[in-house]
C-alpha cells in the first residue's frame, strides 16, 4: 500500500487524512498545531515532527493548507519538503492558491524529478468527512492516473483539467460562483425578512424553485439556525475571491459580480467574522435591515402592520418508512429502511420520531403511506432531541416541486382537517 505524507490538519485536512487511514493507506501527518494530529494517531497515523519528516518516506505528499504563504513555507522553508524530495515521488497540493504558485511548485518538483499535481477541492467540511469531495486536477495526466486511488479515498469526483495551474484556475472560477451564490442567498433572505416573511418558509420556496443552489441547501439552514460554526470560513472565502480578482485583472476581464461579492465578504471580515462560516456574512445585512434572520420570532421581523404570522404546528401521528443511505467505497451506497412516525409539522419543517439514532445534517428519504400517493420526499435533519430510547428529529424538507407540495398539503388536510402550510 502507498505511503502518504499529509500536511495540514485543519477543517478539511483532518477528515481527508482520516479517510486515507480508513482506506488502509500508511499516513504520516503534520500540522503546526501538533495536537490536531492526536485523533489521527489513534486511527493509526504517524505524527511527523516537520513537513520534511512527513515527506521523507512518503510515496505521495499531500498538502491542504490555508494560504499561499503557508504553502510556500511548507515547501521551501527551513523544514520544507523540498529538502527531502526524491525522484519518483508525487506532490499533490489540495490548497487553493494562485495558478502562478501552482506552476512555481510544479517547476520546483520537476527539478527534483518529482511529479506535481494541483488538485484543489470542491466541497466543504461535510464532504471532507464523508469522503465525497470533488478534485479538479492540473499537472501530468499520467501522474493523476497513477495516484487516482489516493484521491478516490477522499472524494467521488476527480476531473482532469489540464497542465499545471489548471486545477487552481478551475478552483478560483468555482469559488467565484460559490461567493456570488452565497451573496445572492443572503440578499434574497434579507429582502424577504424585511418584508415580514418567515425566513424558513421563504427558504423552502427557494429550494424548490429556480433560485435553488448548493449554497441555499447547505447555508440557508445554518443561517436560520444561527449556526455559524465553520464548514468553510468567511476569511478563506474572501481570500479565494481576492485571488480570483487577481486572475480577472490579468485577463483584463470585467467581473462585476465577483467584485460585488468580494466587497461584501470584505465587509464581513472587517466586522470580525473571518473565522466564522462564510454564511455569517448575513450579519452585514442584518445590520442594514435591523432584524435577525433566524427561526426565532423577533419584533424586528414584523410586517408593516406590526403583525407576524406564527409558525403553527399541526399535530399528526402518521407511520412512515425512512431510507438512510451511507457512502461506500468504489462508487456504491449501502442503505437501510427504518421506521418512524411523523409527529407534527409546520411551515418551517417536520418532526419525526424514531428509535434509530441518526446524525445531524444527514439527508433522509421519507416514504409516506401508500394512501398518500406521494413520491419519496428528501429531508435534512437539523435538530435532534433524545428522550430515553426515542429520538425526535427536526427536519427541513428540500427540493419539493410545486406539484408535490400541493399533494402534500392536500394529504395533510385529509388527515387533520387543517389546511396545509407552505412547506
N, C-alpha and C positions, 0 to 999 in steps of 0.2 A: 504494500500500500504506500502511496506517496506520502512524503513528509511535508508538512506545511509550517511556515513561519508566519504568524498572524500578528500584525502590529496595528494597534488602535482598537480599544475595547470600550468605545462609547455606546451611545444609544443603539447604533446599528451594528458596530463591530462585534460586540459581545455575543449577541444572539447568532450572528453569522458564524463565529468561531465555534459556538456550541453545536450548531448543525453539522459542521465538519467533523467534530468529535463523535456525534451521534451516528454519522455515516461511516465511521471506522478509520478516519484519517488520523495519522500521528501529527499532533499540533503542538508547536511551541508558541506561547503567547507573550506579548509585551505591551505594556501601557505605562505612560509616565506616572499615573497614579497606580502604584503596584497592587493595591488592594482590589482593584477591579478584576484581577486575574483569579481571585480566590475561588469563586464558584466554578470557574473553568478547570482549575486544578483538581477540584473534587470530581469533575467529569473525566479526568484523565490527561489533561493538558500539562505540559512542562512550562513552568514560569521562567521566562528568559529575563536576564538582567539588563539587556540593552537591545536596540534594534539589530546590531551586528551579531549578538548572541542568538537572537531569534532566527536570523537568516543563515547562520553558519552551516548547519547540516540540512537545510530545507531544500527540497526539490522545487517548491513553489513558495514565493514570498508574497503575501497579500498585505496591502496597506489600506486602511479605512480610517482616514484622518480628517480633521475639521477644516484646515486651511492650507493654502499653498505653502505658507511659511513652515508649518509643521511638517508637511510632506517633504519639502526640500531639506529641512534639517534632519529628518529621518533617513534620507538617502545620502546626503553629502556631509552631515555633521561629524563631529569628533567620534561619535559612536555609531555613525551611519552605516547602512547596509552596503554601501559602496566598498567598504573595507573588507567585506567577506564574499563578494560576488565571485562566482567561478563559472567557467564555460558549462553550458548545458542547463543552468538554472532558468527559471522564468519568474519575472516580477509582474504582479498584477496589481495595479493601483485602482481601487474602487472609490477613491475620494473624488469630490467634484472640484476640479481645478481648471485653469485655462488650457486651451489646446496647445499654447506655446510651452507651458510647463510640461505637458504630456510628451511633446516632441523632444524637449530637453532631456527628460528621463529616458526616453527611447534611445536617444543618441548615446547617452552615458552607458546604458546597459549593452548596447551593440558593441561599444568599445571593449567590453569585457566578455564578448561572445555569449551574452545573456539575452533571451527574448523578453520583450516588454509588451504588456497589454494595458491600455487604458480602458477600464471596464466599470464606469460608474453605474449606479443602480437606480431603478425606478421602484418606488415603494418606500414606505416608512417603517416604523418600529414593528407594527403587527406583521407586515410581510417578512421582515427580517426574522422574527420569531417563528413564523410558520414555514419558513423556507420557500416562500413564493415570490421572491424578488425577481425583477427583470434586470438583465445586464445588457448594456449597449457597448459593444466592444470595438476598439480600434487597435491596429497592430497587425502583425503577420497572421494570416488566417490559419496557417498550419500550426502555429502555437496555440491558437484557440482550440482547434480540434484535438490537439494533444492533451489539453487540460480541460476539456469540456466537462468531464466528470466532476472536477473540483467546483466549477460554477453551478452545475446541476445539483450539487449537495446543498446549495444555498438558495437556489432560485428555480423558477419554472420556465422562464423565457430568456433565451440567450440569442441575441441578434448581432451578427457581424455587420459593422457599419463602414469599414474601410481601413486605410492606413493609419499610422499613429496620429493621435489627436482627434480622430473621427468620433470616438466614443465620447470625448469631452464636448465636442461640438453638439452631439445629439443630446447630451445631458443638459446643457445650458438652454438649448431650444425647448426641451421638455419642461424644465423648471420655469421657463418664461411662461408657458401655458399654465402651469400649476399656480404661479403667483397671480396671474391675471384672473384665473378662475376663482381663487380664494378671495381676491378683492371684489369680484362681481358678487359672490355669495354674501359677503358681509354687507355690501352696499344694498343689495336687494332686501335682506333681512331687516336692515335698519329702516328702510323705507316702509316696510310692512308694519313694523312695531310702532313707528312714529304715527302711522295711520290708525293705531289702536287694534291691530290684528294680533291674534295669538301666534307667536313665532313657530311653535311646534306644528300647528295646523298649516301654516304657510310653507314650512319646510316639507311637509308631506306632499303638498302640491308641486313644489319644485322637483322633488324626487320622482314624481310620476309623469313629468312633462319634459318639454324640450330644453328646459333650463337645468336638467339634472347633470351631474358630473361626479367624479370621484371626490372632489372637494365637498360637494353637497352631501354625499353619503358618509364621508369619513369625518368631516369637520363640523357639519351642521349640528349633529347630536352633541359634540363636545362643547359647542358654543351654548346651546340651550341648557346643558347640564352644568355649565360653568366649570368644566374640566379642562384646564389649560396645561395639564401635565404634558411634557414634551414628547411627541412622536417624531416631529421634525421641527426644530426650534425656529422662532422668528428670526433670530440672528443669522442662522445658516441660510434661511430663505433670502434674506437681504444680501448676504454675501454672494449667493448664486446669481441674483438679479443684477448686481453690480458687475460681475464677470460677464454676464450676458450683454449688458450695456457696452462694455469694452469691445465685445465682438461686433455688435452692430455699428459702433463708432468706426472700427477699422473697415467695415464693409461700406461705410457712408450710407447706411440704410436707415431711413426713418423708422422709429419703433415707438409710436406714441403710447400704445397701451402698456408696453414694457416700462416706459419711463413713469407713467402714472402709478403702476403697481409698485415700482421701486421707491417712488416718493412716499407712498402710503406706508410701506414697511419701514422706511427711514423714520417716519413719524412714530411708529410703534417702538422702534429701537430707542428713540430719544426719550420715550416715556419709561424706559427701563424694562421693556418686555422681551429683551433679547433672548433670555434663557427659557421663556415660556413657549408653548406650542405656537406655530405660526397662526393658528386660529385666534390667538389673543389679540391680533390686530383689530378685531371687532371693538376693542375697548376705545380705540380712537373715535369710532362712530358713536359709541355710547356717550362719550363726552359731548359730541356735537348735537345729539338728539335729546340729551338729558334723560336717558332711560336705559335700563339694563335689559339686554336681550337674553332672556332666560325662560325656563319653565315656571319660575316663581312669579306669582302675581305681584304687580308693582303699581303704585299710584301713578308713577311716571309713564306708564304704558297705557293710560286710559285713552279712550277715543274722545272726539271733540265734545261729545255731550256728557263727558265725565263718567261714563259707564264702561265697564269691561265685561265681555261675555265670559262667564265662568266655564271651566272645563268639566262639565258634569260627567260623572261616571255612570254607566249603565251596568247594573249587576246581572251577571249571567252565570250559568253552570253547564257548560257545553263540553262534552268529552271530545278530545282531539287526539290525533296522532302527529308526532313531530319527527321529522327526518333530521338527523345530525350527521354531518359529514366531516371526515378528517382526512387531511392530505397524507398520502403515502408516497414513497419514492417511485421514480420511473413513471411519472405522469398518471398515477392512479389515485382514486379516492376509496376509502372504506367508509361505510355508513351504518347507522343503526336507527331503528324505528322505536321511539319511546312514547309512552302515554302521557297525556297532560290534560288539564281542564282549563278552559277559558273562563276565568273568574269574573273579570269585568273589563270594560273598555271605555275610552273617552276619545275626544277629538285629538288627543296627543299620543295615543298608543293603546296597548292592551296589556293585561296582566294574566300570566299563565301559571298555574300550579303544577308541579311535578315532583316526583320523588327522586328523579335522576339529577345529579349535580352537573351543571354546565358552567361555562365561563363567560364573564363579561366581554362584550364586543363580539361574541360568537354569533354567526348567522344561522338561523334555523329555518326549516321549511315546514309550514303549518298545513296540515291536511284536515279540512273541515268534514263534518259528517256528509255522507252521500246525499242526504236530503237537501243540503245547501246548494248543490250544483255549482260549487265554486272550484276553480283550479287551485293548485297549491300556491300558497302565499309566503313570500320571504319576509322575515323579520330579523331585527338585530336586537340582541339583549343589551339593555343599557343600565339595568339595575337588578340586583339580586338581594333578596331578603330571605333568611332561613329561619324556620320555626320547627325545631326538633328535626324530624326526618323529611320535612317537606320544604321545597324551595318555591318562592314566589318570584317570578321573572317579569320585570317590566320591560316591554319590548316596543320598538318602533317599527311599524310596517314600512317597507321600502318598495319602490318601483311598481305601485299599483296602477294599472291602466284605468282610465275613466270608466270603462265598461265593467271591470271587476269591482271597482269602488262602488258603483251603483248597485251591483248584485249583492255585495256585502251589506250595504245599508238596507236593502230590501229583506235580506235574511234576518238581520238584527231586528227589524220591525216585526217580522213574522213570529219571532221567538219572544219578544218582550212587549210588543205594542207601543214601543218608543220609536220615534223617528231616528234613523241612523245619523251619526255625526260625520263630518267631513274628515275622514282619517288620513 
